[in-house]
Amino acid sequence: MNKLAILTGLTGFAAVALGAFGAHALKPHLDAVQTETYRTAVNYHLVHAVAMLVLLVGGGEANKILRISFYLFFAGVICFSGSLYLLATRHLTLADGLAFLGPVTPLGGVLMIAGWLNLVRMKTS
């Protein structure tokens, strides 16, 4: 199994698992703003996991442009969704002192945007 397939599977798994965890175990512990923040993290996480799958199936292992977008999406998920997960739950975890992660969220968004814009470089045949 190649590295991109492993990362795609783990990213999709984490999106579904964290979504279920948020909807069930965290629901009574989050206020409305925290819940919305957590949902945003899950939404972007899952959408970009599917995008990574599409890039993988589309030849991402062999195509440099697809591979770059794949890694930009992956890094974006880590930074964007990861920071939102921590920020939404920081009162429940050891992440309470991690308010500095706020600027990491937009960085993750920029990485995701860069992944999409990178696809513009694809040549149509």
ChimeraX attribute file (.defattr): number of C-alpha atoms within 10 A of each C-alpha:
attribute: neighborCount
match mode: 1-to-1
recipient: residues
	/A:1	5
	/A:2	7
	/A:3	9
	/A:4	19
	/A:5	16
	/A:6	11
	/A:7	17
	/A:8	22
	/A:9	16
	/A:10	12
	/A:11	22
	/A:12	20
	/A:13	14
	/A:14	16
	/A:15	23
	/A:16	16
	/A:17	13
	/A:18	21
	/A:19	19
	/A:20	14
	/A:21	12
	/A:22	20
	/A:23	14
	/A:24	10
	/A:25	11
	/A:26	18
	/A:27	14
	/A:28	10
	/A:29	12
	/A:30	18
	/A:31	12
	/A:32	9
	/A:33	10
	/A:34	19
	/A:35	20
	/A:36	13
	/A:37	20
	/A:38	26
	/A:39	20
	/A:40	16
	/A:41	24
	/A:42	25
	/A:43	16
	/A:44	19
	/A:45	27
	/A:46	22
	/A:47	15
	/A:48	23
	/A:49	26
	/A:50	16
	/A:51	18
	/A:52	28
	/A:53	20
	/A:54	15
	/A:55	22
	/A:56	19
	/A:57	11
	/A:58	12
	/A:59	13
	/A:60	20
	/A:61	18
	/A:62	10
	/A:63	13
	/A:64	12
	/A:65	19
	/A:66	24
	/A:67	19
	/A:68	18
	/A:69	24
	/A:70	30
	/A:71	17
	/A:72	23
	/A:73	29
	/A:74	25
	/A:75	19
	/A:76	27
	/A:77	27
	/A:78	19
	/A:79	23
	/A:80	28
	/A:81	27
	/A:82	20
	/A:83	24
	/A:84	23
	/A:85	22
	/A:86	22
	/A:87	23
	/A:88	20
	/A:89	21
	/A:90	16
	/A:91	13
	/A:92	12
	/A:93	10
	/A:94	10
	/A:95	14
	/A:96	12
	/A:97	11
	/A:98	12
	/A:99	12
	/A:100	9
	/A:101	17
	/A:102	14
	/A:103	12
	/A:104	18
	/A:105	21
	/A:106	15
	/A:107	15
	/A:108	23
	/A:109	20
	/A:110	17
	/A:111	23
	/A:112	25
	/A:113	15
	/A:114	16
	/A:115	24
	/A:116	17
	/A:117	12
	/A:118	16
	/A:119	15
	/A:120	10
	/A:121	10
	/A:122	12
	/A:123	7
	/A:124	5
	/A:125	3
